[in-house]
Each structure stands twice: as C-alpha cells, then as structure tokens.
Amino acid sequence: MNRKECTTLAPVAEGDWIADAPGMICPDIAKVRAVYWDDIAGEWVADLQMYSHTGGRRRFEPAVPMESWQRIEKPDFPVSTDMSGFRDWGPYLNYLPAMQATSAEVGA
C-alpha cells in the first residue's frame, strides 16, 4: 500500500464554516468537526456537519476531501436566496481567503 506524506498545511481548521467553491449554484454549507491527513489518498479530509441554507442541521459526512471546499464567514441563517426561482444562495455567502496556517499538525 502506498502512503503519501503530508507536505502542506491543512486548508481548514476545526470549527470553520465552509462551502462548495464560489460559483456553485446552491452550494453545500458545512461546519468542520475534525480535519486530518489521509495518507492513503494523499489529501486533507474533514468530518463535516452539513447545514441547509435555512440553518437546519442535515447530515454528518465523514472524511470529505477538502479540495473543492472553501472557508466562509459563519452564515447569517437563513441565507438569502435569489428571485430567479433557482434558489441560488451562493452569492450571499462571504468567502474567505485560503488559510495560511492551522492548528492541525502537518502529517497528523
């Protein structure tokens, strides 16, 4: 079995609010419960508590790859939706810049 060493800092930290990358219609919204390096897949993954755009808890998702997620400010639930009928709340999320450091240990 090939194991891949961690050479980067975690992109998120426990307690961060995150969403699918900007530009997504109806992006998923989640809060990070734990973040850790998957040395078999060679990537950062996180355990996520998923939320609806209204603020209701949905499901728990373990070991989600962090590649396509980005940090956001805590949403002011319920998140507004557009008037197009597609209920696109993505433009109403405040995306944050990528983390420069994290409390998670490299290679943890």
C-alpha positions as CSV (number, residue, x, y, z in Angstrom):
1,M,0.0,0.0,0.0
2,N,1.4,3.4,-1.0
3,R,1.2,6.1,1.7
4,K,1.6,9.7,0.8
5,E,3.3,12.1,3.2
6,C,1.7,15.4,4.1
7,T,3.7,18.4,2.8
8,T,1.1,21.1,3.1
9,L,-0.8,22.8,5.9
10,A,-4.5,21.9,6.4
11,P,-6.8,24.2,4.4
12,V,-9.3,24.4,7.2
13,A,-9.5,24.0,11.0
14,E,-12.0,22.5,13.4
15,G,-14.9,24.9,13.8
16,D,-14.5,26.6,10.4
17,W,-17.6,27.2,8.3
18,I,-17.0,26.1,4.7
19,A,-19.0,25.9,1.4
20,D,-18.5,24.5,-2.1
21,A,-16.2,26.6,-4.1
22,P,-17.6,30.0,-5.3
23,G,-19.7,30.0,-8.4
24,M,-21.7,26.9,-7.4
25,I,-25.5,27.1,-7.6
26,C,-27.0,26.1,-4.2
27,P,-23.6,25.3,-2.6
28,D,-23.4,22.9,0.3
29,I,-22.7,24.6,3.6
30,A,-20.9,22.8,6.4
31,K,-19.1,23.2,9.7
32,V,-15.8,21.4,10.2
33,R,-15.9,18.9,13.1
34,A,-12.4,17.5,12.6
35,V,-9.7,17.8,9.9
36,Y,-6.9,15.2,9.2
37,W,-4.5,14.0,6.6
38,D,-5.5,10.8,4.7
39,D,-2.1,9.3,3.9
40,I,-3.5,6.7,1.6
41,A,-5.4,9.2,-0.6
42,G,-2.7,11.8,-0.1
43,E,-5.1,14.6,0.8
44,W,-6.7,16.6,3.6
45,V,-10.1,15.4,4.6
46,A,-12.6,16.6,7.2
47,D,-15.6,15.4,9.1
48,L,-18.4,17.7,8.3
49,Q,-21.8,18.7,9.9
50,M,-23.9,19.7,6.9
51,Y,-26.4,22.5,7.1
52,S,-29.3,23.6,4.9
53,H,-29.4,27.3,3.7
54,T,-32.1,27.8,6.4
55,G,-29.7,26.8,9.1
56,G,-31.1,23.4,9.9
57,R,-28.7,20.5,10.5
58,R,-28.8,17.9,7.8
59,R,-26.4,15.0,7.8
60,F,-22.9,14.2,9.1
61,E,-20.4,13.4,6.4
62,P,-17.1,11.8,7.5
63,A,-13.7,12.0,5.6
64,V,-14.8,14.5,2.9
65,P,-11.9,15.6,0.7
66,M,-11.2,19.4,1.1
67,E,-10.0,20.1,-2.4
68,S,-13.2,21.8,-3.6
69,W,-14.3,23.4,-0.4
70,Q,-13.5,27.0,0.7
71,R,-13.8,28.8,4.1
72,I,-16.7,31.2,4.6
73,E,-17.8,33.5,7.3
74,K,-20.4,32.0,9.6
75,P,-23.7,32.3,7.6
76,D,-26.4,34.6,8.9
77,F,-29.1,31.9,8.7
78,P,-31.4,31.8,6.9
79,V,-29.2,32.6,3.9
80,S,-31.0,34.8,1.3
81,T,-31.9,33.3,-2.0
82,D,-32.2,35.0,-5.4
83,M,-35.5,35.7,-7.0
84,S,-34.8,33.5,-10.2
85,G,-36.6,30.5,-8.8
86,F,-33.4,28.5,-8.7
87,R,-32.8,29.4,-5.0
88,D,-29.2,30.3,-5.6
89,W,-27.8,31.4,-2.2
90,G,-24.1,31.2,-3.3
91,P,-23.8,34.9,-3.9
92,Y,-24.9,35.6,-0.4
93,L,-22.1,33.6,1.3
94,N,-19.0,35.6,2.3
95,Y,-16.0,33.5,1.1
96,L,-12.7,34.0,3.0
97,P,-9.1,33.7,1.7
98,A,-7.2,30.4,2.0
99,M,-5.7,29.7,5.4
100,Q,-2.0,30.5,5.8
101,A,-1.7,28.2,8.9
102,T,-3.8,26.0,11.0
103,S,-3.8,24.4,14.4
104,A,-3.9,20.9,12.8
105,E,-0.5,19.3,12.7
106,V,1.2,18.7,9.4
107,G,1.1,14.9,8.9
108,A,-1.4,14.4,11.7
